[in-house]
Amino acid sequence: LDIMLNHYMSRGLISEETYRTCAEYLRSKQIENNSQ
């Protein structure tokens, strides 16, 4: 999924702000998964 986000950002399909929001969301999800 990170690869897809990087791809979208490099294409200019999403803004850096959107990228950051997604990255933060993914990180929080990963932390949830790791703590279970």
PQR file of N, CA, C, O and H, with PARSE charges and radii, in Angstrom:
ATOM      1  N   LEU A   1       0.838  -1.204   0.000 -0.4000 1.5000
ATOM      2  CA  LEU A   1       0.000   0.000   0.000 -0.0000 2.0000
ATOM      3  C   LEU A   1       0.873   1.256   0.000  0.5500 1.7000
ATOM      4  O   LEU A   1       0.541   2.243  -0.655 -0.5500 1.4000
ATOM      5  N   ASP A   2       1.987   1.220   0.732 -0.4000 1.5000
ATOM      6  CA  ASP A   2       2.912   2.352   0.711 -0.0000 2.0000
ATOM      7  C   ASP A   2       3.388   2.628  -0.703  0.5500 1.7000
ATOM      8  O   ASP A   2       3.503   3.781  -1.118 -0.5500 1.4000
ATOM      9  H   ASP A   2       2.257   0.418   1.264  0.4000 1.0000
ATOM     10  N   ILE A   3       3.666   1.552  -1.442 -0.4000 1.5000
ATOM     11  CA  ILE A   3       4.137   1.701  -2.818 -0.0000 2.0000
ATOM     12  C   ILE A   3       3.088   2.417  -3.649  0.5500 1.7000
ATOM     13  O   ILE A   3       3.412   3.289  -4.456 -0.5500 1.4000
ATOM     14  H   ILE A   3       3.572   0.615  -1.104  0.4000 1.0000
ATOM     15  N   MET A   4       1.824   2.045  -3.450 -0.4000 1.5000
ATOM     16  CA  MET A   4       0.734   2.699  -4.183 -0.0000 2.0000
ATOM     17  C   MET A   4       0.660   4.176  -3.846  0.5500 1.7000
ATOM     18  O   MET A   4       0.479   5.013  -4.731 -0.5500 1.4000
ATOM     19  H   MET A   4       1.560   1.337  -2.795  0.4000 1.0000
ATOM     20  N   LEU A   5       0.803   4.504  -2.546 -0.4000 1.5000
ATOM     21  CA  LEU A   5       0.760   5.907  -2.136 -0.0000 2.0000
ATOM     22  C   LEU A   5       1.895   6.687  -2.772  0.5500 1.7000
ATOM     23  O   LEU A   5       1.690   7.796  -3.266 -0.5500 1.4000
ATOM     24  H   LEU A   5       0.950   3.824  -1.827  0.4000 1.0000
ATOM     25  N   ASN A   6       3.097   6.113  -2.763 -0.4000 1.5000
ATOM     26  CA  ASN A   6       4.241   6.780  -3.382 -0.0000 2.0000
ATOM     27  C   ASN A   6       3.999   6.977  -4.863  0.5500 1.7000
ATOM     28  O   ASN A   6       4.341   8.020  -5.420 -0.5500 1.4000
ATOM     29  H   ASN A   6       3.263   5.212  -2.362  0.4000 1.0000
ATOM     30  N   HIS A   7       3.413   5.981  -5.502 -0.4000 1.5000
ATOM     31  CA  HIS A   7       3.109   6.039  -6.933 -0.0000 2.0000
ATOM     32  C   HIS A   7       2.129   7.172  -7.212  0.5500 1.7000
ATOM     33  O   HIS A   7       2.336   7.973  -8.123 -0.5500 1.4000
ATOM     34  H   HIS A   7       3.135   5.134  -5.050  0.4000 1.0000
ATOM     35  N   TYR A   8       1.062   7.232  -6.421 -0.4000 1.5000
ATOM     36  CA  TYR A   8       0.061   8.288  -6.603 -0.0000 2.0000
ATOM     37  C   TYR A   8       0.680   9.665  -6.409  0.5500 1.7000
ATOM     38  O   TYR A   8       0.405  10.591  -7.172 -0.5500 1.4000
ATOM     39  H   TYR A   8       0.895   6.581  -5.681  0.4000 1.0000
ATOM     40  N   MET A   9       1.521   9.796  -5.379 -0.4000 1.5000
ATOM     41  CA  MET A   9       2.091  11.100  -5.094 -0.0000 2.0000
ATOM     42  C   MET A   9       3.038  11.515  -6.206  0.5500 1.7000
ATOM     43  O   MET A   9       3.057  12.681  -6.600 -0.5500 1.4000
ATOM     44  H   MET A   9       1.744   9.044  -4.759  0.4000 1.0000
ATOM     45  N   SER A  10       3.818  10.581  -6.713 -0.4000 1.5000
ATOM     46  CA  SER A  10       4.757  10.919  -7.781 -0.0000 2.0000
ATOM     47  C   SER A  10       4.017  11.310  -9.051  0.5500 1.7000
ATOM     48  O   SER A  10       4.522  12.089  -9.860 -0.5500 1.4000
ATOM     49  H   SER A  10       3.802   9.633  -6.392  0.4000 1.0000
ATOM     50  N   ARG A  11       2.819  10.767  -9.222 -0.4000 1.5000
ATOM     51  CA  ARG A  11       2.003  11.120 -10.386 -0.0000 2.0000
ATOM     52  C   ARG A  11       1.230  12.411 -10.157  0.5500 1.7000
ATOM     53  O   ARG A  11       0.646  12.969 -11.086 -0.5500 1.4000
ATOM     54  H   ARG A  11       2.409  10.134  -8.565  0.4000 1.0000
ATOM     55  N   GLY A  12       1.230  12.882  -8.909 -0.4000 1.5000
ATOM     56  CA  GLY A  12       0.498  14.104  -8.586 -0.0000 2.0000
ATOM     57  C   GLY A  12      -0.995  13.851  -8.436  0.5500 1.7000
ATOM     58  O   GLY A  12      -1.794  14.785  -8.505 -0.5500 1.4000
ATOM     59  H   GLY A  12       1.704  12.429  -8.154  0.4000 1.0000
ATOM     60  N   LEU A  13      -1.376  12.586  -8.230 -0.4000 1.5000
ATOM     61  CA  LEU A  13      -2.796  12.258  -8.093 -0.0000 2.0000
ATOM     62  C   LEU A  13      -3.316  12.612  -6.697  0.5500 1.7000
ATOM     63  O   LEU A  13      -4.499  12.899  -6.510 -0.5500 1.4000
ATOM     64  H   LEU A  13      -0.727  11.828  -8.174  0.4000 1.0000
ATOM     65  N   ILE A  14      -2.408  12.583  -5.733 -0.4000 1.5000
ATOM     66  CA  ILE A  14      -2.802  13.011  -4.394 -0.0000 2.0000
ATOM     67  C   ILE A  14      -1.800  14.053  -3.919  0.5500 1.7000
ATOM     68  O   ILE A  14      -0.640  14.047  -4.331 -0.5500 1.4000
ATOM     69  H   ILE A  14      -1.448  12.349  -5.885  0.4000 1.0000
ATOM     70  N   SER A  15      -2.250  14.936  -3.059 -0.4000 1.5000
ATOM     71  CA  SER A  15      -1.367  15.967  -2.531 -0.0000 2.0000
ATOM     72  C   SER A  15      -0.508  15.385  -1.414  0.5500 1.7000
ATOM     73  O   SER A  15      -0.778  14.300  -0.899 -0.5500 1.4000
ATOM     74  H   SER A  15      -3.192  14.942  -2.724  0.4000 1.0000
ATOM     75  N   GLU A  16       0.528  16.128  -1.055 -0.4000 1.5000
ATOM     76  CA  GLU A  16       1.396  15.665   0.023 -0.0000 2.0000
ATOM     77  C   GLU A  16       0.612  15.563   1.326  0.5500 1.7000
ATOM     78  O   GLU A  16       0.876  14.699   2.162 -0.5500 1.4000
ATOM     79  H   GLU A  16       0.748  17.009  -1.474  0.4000 1.0000
ATOM     80  N   GLU A  17      -0.356  16.462   1.480 -0.4000 1.5000
ATOM     81  CA  GLU A  17      -1.181  16.446   2.692 -0.0000 2.0000
ATOM     82  C   GLU A  17      -1.981  15.152   2.774  0.5500 1.7000
ATOM     83  O   GLU A  17      -2.063  14.524   3.829 -0.5500 1.4000
ATOM     84  H   GLU A  17      -0.570  17.164   0.801  0.4000 1.0000
ATOM     85  N   THR A  18      -2.571  14.764   1.644 -0.4000 1.5000
ATOM     86  CA  THR A  18      -3.338  13.520   1.595 -0.0000 2.0000
ATOM     87  C   THR A  18      -2.420  12.335   1.878  0.5500 1.7000
ATOM     88  O   THR A  18      -2.783  11.411   2.607 -0.5500 1.4000
ATOM     89  H   THR A  18      -2.504  15.275   0.787  0.4000 1.0000
ATOM     90  N   TYR A  19      -1.220  12.377   1.287 -0.4000 1.5000
ATOM     91  CA  TYR A  19      -0.249  11.313   1.494 -0.0000 2.0000
ATOM     92  C   TYR A  19       0.074  11.174   2.976  0.5500 1.7000
ATOM     93  O   TYR A  19       0.111  10.069   3.519 -0.5500 1.4000
ATOM     94  H   TYR A  19      -0.925  13.127   0.695  0.4000 1.0000
ATOM     95  N   ARG A  20       0.307  12.313   3.618 -0.4000 1.5000
ATOM     96  CA  ARG A  20       0.647  12.284   5.042 -0.0000 2.0000
ATOM     97  C   ARG A  20      -0.497  11.726   5.869  0.5500 1.7000
ATOM     98  O   ARG A  20      -0.281  10.930   6.784 -0.5500 1.4000
ATOM     99  H   ARG A  20       0.277  13.210   3.177  0.4000 1.0000
ATOM    100  N   THR A  21      -1.709  12.141   5.549 -0.4000 1.5000
ATOM    101  CA  THR A  21      -2.882  11.653   6.279 -0.0000 2.0000
ATOM    102  C   THR A  21      -2.991  10.136   6.155  0.5500 1.7000
ATOM    103  O   THR A  21      -3.235   9.438   7.139 -0.5500 1.4000
ATOM    104  H   THR A  21      -1.884  12.787   4.806  0.4000 1.0000
ATOM    105  N   CYS A  22      -2.807   9.639   4.942 -0.4000 1.5000
ATOM    106  CA  CYS A  22      -2.871   8.193   4.706 -0.0000 2.0000
ATOM    107  C   CYS A  22      -1.752   7.482   5.450  0.5500 1.7000
ATOM    108  O   CYS A  22      -1.971   6.429   6.048 -0.5500 1.4000
ATOM    109  H   CYS A  22      -2.608  10.206   4.143  0.4000 1.0000
ATOM    110  N   ALA A  23      -0.564   8.050   5.415 -0.4000 1.5000
ATOM    111  CA  ALA A  23       0.591   7.431   6.066 -0.0000 2.0000
ATOM    112  C   ALA A  23       0.364   7.340   7.573  0.5500 1.7000
ATOM    113  O   ALA A  23       0.653   6.316   8.192 -0.5500 1.4000
ATOM    114  H   ALA A  23      -0.386   8.905   4.929  0.4000 1.0000
ATOM    115  N   GLU A  24      -0.154   8.419   8.157 -0.4000 1.5000
ATOM    116  CA  GLU A  24      -0.441   8.414   9.600 -0.0000 2.0000
ATOM    117  C   GLU A  24      -1.482   7.348   9.922  0.5500 1.7000
ATOM    118  O   GLU A  24      -1.351   6.615  10.902 -0.5500 1.4000
ATOM    119  H   GLU A  24      -0.389   9.251   7.655  0.4000 1.0000
ATOM    120  N   TYR A  25      -2.512   7.271   9.093 -0.4000 1.5000
ATOM    121  CA  TYR A  25      -3.581   6.295   9.290 -0.0000 2.0000
ATOM    122  C   TYR A  25      -3.024   4.873   9.221  0.5500 1.7000
ATOM    123  O   TYR A  25      -3.334   4.030  10.063 -0.5500 1.4000
ATOM    124  H   TYR A  25      -2.619   7.867   8.297  0.4000 1.0000
ATOM    125  N   LEU A  26      -2.195   4.621   8.203 -0.4000 1.5000
ATOM    126  CA  LEU A  26      -1.617   3.295   8.050 -0.0000 2.0000
ATOM    127  C   LEU A  26      -0.748   2.945   9.247  0.5500 1.7000
ATOM    128  O   LEU A  26      -0.772   1.816   9.737 -0.5500 1.4000
ATOM    129  H   LEU A  26      -1.943   5.306   7.519  0.4000 1.0000
ATOM    130  N   ARG A  27       0.020   3.927   9.715 -0.4000 1.5000
ATOM    131  CA  ARG A  27       0.911   3.672  10.833 -0.0000 2.0000
ATOM    132  C   ARG A  27       0.099   3.311  12.069  0.5500 1.7000
ATOM    133  O   ARG A  27       0.465   2.391  12.800 -0.5500 1.4000
ATOM    134  H   ARG A  27       0.040   4.844   9.317  0.4000 1.0000
ATOM    135  N   SER A  28      -0.996   4.021  12.311 -0.4000 1.5000
ATOM    136  CA  SER A  28      -1.820   3.734  13.483 -0.0000 2.0000
ATOM    137  C   SER A  28      -2.444   2.350  13.366  0.5500 1.7000
ATOM    138  O   SER A  28      -2.588   1.643  14.363 -0.5500 1.4000
ATOM    139  H   SER A  28      -1.293   4.768  11.717  0.4000 1.0000
ATOM    140  N   LYS A  29      -2.813   1.967  12.156 -0.4000 1.5000
ATOM    141  CA  LYS A  29      -3.376   0.632  11.935 -0.0000 2.0000
ATOM    142  C   LYS A  29      -2.323  -0.441  12.207  0.5500 1.7000
ATOM    143  O   LYS A  29      -2.620  -1.464  12.823 -0.5500 1.4000
ATOM    144  H   LYS A  29      -2.697   2.541  11.346  0.4000 1.0000
ATOM    145  N   GLN A  30      -1.093  -0.207  11.749 -0.4000 1.5000
ATOM    146  CA  GLN A  30      -0.024  -1.183  11.955 -0.0000 2.0000
ATOM    147  C   GLN A  30       0.261  -1.345  13.442  0.5500 1.7000
ATOM    148  O   GLN A  30       0.493  -2.456  13.920 -0.5500 1.4000
ATOM    149  H   GLN A  30      -0.851   0.624  11.248  0.4000 1.0000
ATOM    150  N   ILE A  31       0.243  -0.233  14.171 -0.4000 1.5000
ATOM    151  CA  ILE A  31       0.484  -0.289  15.611 -0.0000 2.0000
ATOM    152  C   ILE A  31      -0.613  -1.108  16.285  0.5500 1.7000
ATOM    153  O   ILE A  31      -0.333  -1.921  17.167 -0.5500 1.4000
ATOM    154  H   ILE A  31       0.054   0.669  13.783  0.4000 1.0000
ATOM    155  N   GLU A  32      -1.861  -0.895  15.872 -0.4000 1.5000
ATOM    156  CA  GLU A  32      -2.980  -1.674  16.419 -0.0000 2.0000
ATOM    157  C   GLU A  32      -2.765  -3.159  16.165  0.5500 1.7000
ATOM    158  O   GLU A  32      -2.937  -3.983  17.063 -0.5500 1.4000
ATOM    159  H   GLU A  32      -2.089  -0.235  15.156  0.4000 1.0000
ATOM    160  N   ASN A  33      -2.386  -3.495  14.932 -0.4000 1.5000
ATOM    161  CA  ASN A  33      -2.200  -4.895  14.569 -0.0000 2.0000
ATOM    162  C   ASN A  33      -1.054  -5.518  15.356  0.5500 1.7000
ATOM    163  O   ASN A  33      -1.138  -6.677  15.761 -0.5500 1.4000
ATOM    164  H   ASN A  33      -2.246  -2.825  14.203  0.4000 1.0000
ATOM    165  N   ASN A  34       0.015  -4.758  15.574 -0.4000 1.5000
ATOM    166  CA  ASN A  34       1.176  -5.291  16.277 -0.0000 2.0000
ATOM    167  C   ASN A  34       0.894  -5.510  17.753  0.5500 1.7000
ATOM    168  O   ASN A  34       1.475  -6.405  18.367 -0.5500 1.4000
ATOM    169  H   ASN A  34       0.083  -3.816  15.245  0.4000 1.0000
ATOM    170  N   SER A  35       0.014  -4.711  18.328 -0.4000 1.5000
ATOM    171  CA  SER A  35      -0.229  -4.792  19.765 -0.0000 2.0000
ATOM    172  C   SER A  35      -1.202  -5.911  20.118  0.5500 1.7000
ATOM    173  O   SER A  35      -1.351  -6.241  21.294 -0.5500 1.4000
ATOM    174  H   SER A  35      -0.458  -3.984  17.829  0.4000 1.0000
ATOM    175  N   GLN A  36      -1.851  -6.486  19.152 -0.4000 1.5000
ATOM    176  CA  GLN A  36      -2.816  -7.553  19.428 -0.0000 2.0000
ATOM    177  C   GLN A  36      -2.117  -8.894  19.587  0.5500 1.7000
ATOM    178  O   GLN A  36      -2.774  -9.908  19.824 -0.5500 1.4000
ATOM    179  H   GLN A  36      -1.730  -6.218  18.197  0.4000 1.0000
TER
END
